[in-house]
Amino acid sequence: MSKKHPIHLERRDPHEGLRLQSPSAGRNSAIIAEQLASILPEHANVLEIASGTGEHAVASCKARRDIMWRPSDPDERSRQSQNAWRTEIPEQMQESLAIDTTKPDWWNGLESYKALFCANMIHIAPWEAALGYAAGAQHLLGSDGVAILYGPFLEGADTALSNLEFDANLKDRNPLWGVRSLDSVKHIFADVGFNLSARIEMPKNNRILVFSHRNG
Ligand SMILES: C[S@@+](CC[C@H](N)C(=O)[O-])C[C@H]1O[C@@H](n2cnc3c(N)ncnc32)[C@H](O)[C@@H]1O
């Protein structure tokens, strides 16, 4: 990590009890949940990686009452917030797990899932975190499972200027961070048997990427 800039997560404000509220999650959780509602298989159990405050979990569960959602985060304060939000929908949202996708075999001991979801993480973590997410998809998803990513991506000549600026800003904070290229992300999923089955344009040059088993 650069000494000049400590790790900056998105802004998070204290809310009721241990709940945290992120203005950015507040702005985009409803539109993400709306898209997830049409992507997630019926009665899906979902493992969310890097759940942050937990607000995407709540919004997504409210948009699809048939799903079960397991949040996670390596950061304890984030997990406390997720568990505090969980009290709003305990029948759908499970206790948060301490998962860091850079750790080897992080999926050991977990049940299998119909979907993995991860928003805004792979650009503020080393590339190994993205590799670990793809490897987790290989180990945890059945043949009809989907791995979903939300965030900004570099898309060659089509990359939005705001994403190029964000990439430079991230790298200045930490040389291991950076907006990831869509092609590299496609490659790491291809290596574990997944194809990009949907690419959805979202506000502010973000994307939802859906990866499905090649032979699913
Ligand atoms: C920018 S926040 C995004 C939070 C939430 N997904 C959202 O979109 O509002 C990034 C989150 O990634 C988590 N994180 C960082 N490195 C990680 C890793 N290697 N594995 C899993 N989560 C990680 C952080 O603790 C933090 O909660």
The ligand as an SDF file (V2000), in Angstrom:
LIG
                    3D

 27 29  0  0  0  0  0  0  0  0999 V2000
  -15.4560   -0.6510   -2.3500 C   0  0  0  0  0  0  0  0  0  0  0  0
  -16.0370   -1.7970   -1.1750 S   0  0  0  0  0  0  0  0  0  0  0  0
  -17.4910   -2.4310   -1.9890 C   0  0  0  0  0  0  0  0  0  0  0  0
  -18.5360   -2.9120   -1.0230 C   0  0  0  0  0  0  0  0  0  0  0  0
  -19.8520   -3.3650   -1.6770 C   0  0  0  0  0  0  0  0  0  0  0  0
  -19.6590   -4.5320   -2.4890 N   0  0  0  0  0  0  0  0  0  0  0  0
  -20.4530   -2.2590   -2.4920 C   0  0  0  0  0  0  0  0  0  0  0  0
  -20.4090   -2.3190   -3.7240 O   0  0  0  0  0  0  0  0  0  0  0  0
  -20.9960   -1.3150   -1.8970 O   0  0  0  0  0  0  0  0  0  0  0  0
  -14.8940   -3.1460   -1.3180 C   0  0  0  0  0  0  0  0  0  0  0  0
  -15.0800   -4.2700   -0.3200 C   0  0  0  0  0  0  0  0  0  0  0  0
  -14.2090   -5.3190   -0.7160 O   0  0  0  0  0  0  0  0  0  0  0  0
  -13.7140   -5.9520    0.4440 C   0  0  0  0  0  0  0  0  0  0  0  0
  -12.4950   -6.6810    0.0500 N   0  0  0  0  0  0  0  0  0  0  0  0
  -11.2660   -6.1560   -0.1520 C   0  0  0  0  0  0  0  0  0  0  0  0
  -10.3960   -7.1250   -0.4960 N   0  0  0  0  0  0  0  0  0  0  0  0
  -11.1020   -8.2910   -0.5390 C   0  0  0  0  0  0  0  0  0  0  0  0
  -10.7520   -9.6440   -0.8280 C   0  0  0  0  0  0  0  0  0  0  0  0
   -9.5020   -9.9880   -1.1480 N   0  0  0  0  0  0  0  0  0  0  0  0
  -11.7240  -10.5900   -0.7520 N   0  0  0  0  0  0  0  0  0  0  0  0
  -12.9810  -10.2520   -0.4410 C   0  0  0  0  0  0  0  0  0  0  0  0
  -13.3720   -8.9790   -0.1460 N   0  0  0  0  0  0  0  0  0  0  0  0
  -12.4460   -8.0030   -0.1850 C   0  0  0  0  0  0  0  0  0  0  0  0
  -13.4990   -4.7930    1.4090 C   0  0  0  0  0  0  0  0  0  0  0  0
  -13.4130   -5.2190    2.7480 O   0  0  0  0  0  0  0  0  0  0  0  0
  -14.7120   -3.9130    1.1130 C   0  0  0  0  0  0  0  0  0  0  0  0
  -15.7990   -4.2070    1.9650 O   0  0  0  0  0  0  0  0  0  0  0  0
  1  2  1  0
  2  3  1  0
  2 10  1  0
  3  4  1  0
  4  5  1  0
  5  6  1  0
  5  7  1  0
  7  8  2  0
  7  9  1  0
 10 11  1  0
 11 12  1  0
 11 26  1  0
 12 13  1  0
 13 14  1  0
 13 24  1  0
 14 15  1  0
 14 23  1  0
 15 16  2  0
 16 17  1  0
 17 18  1  0
 17 23  2  0
 18 19  1  0
 18 20  2  0
 20 21  1  0
 21 22  2  0
 22 23  1  0
 24 25  1  0
 24 26  1  0
 26 27  1  0
M  CHG  2   2   1   9  -1
M  END
$$$$
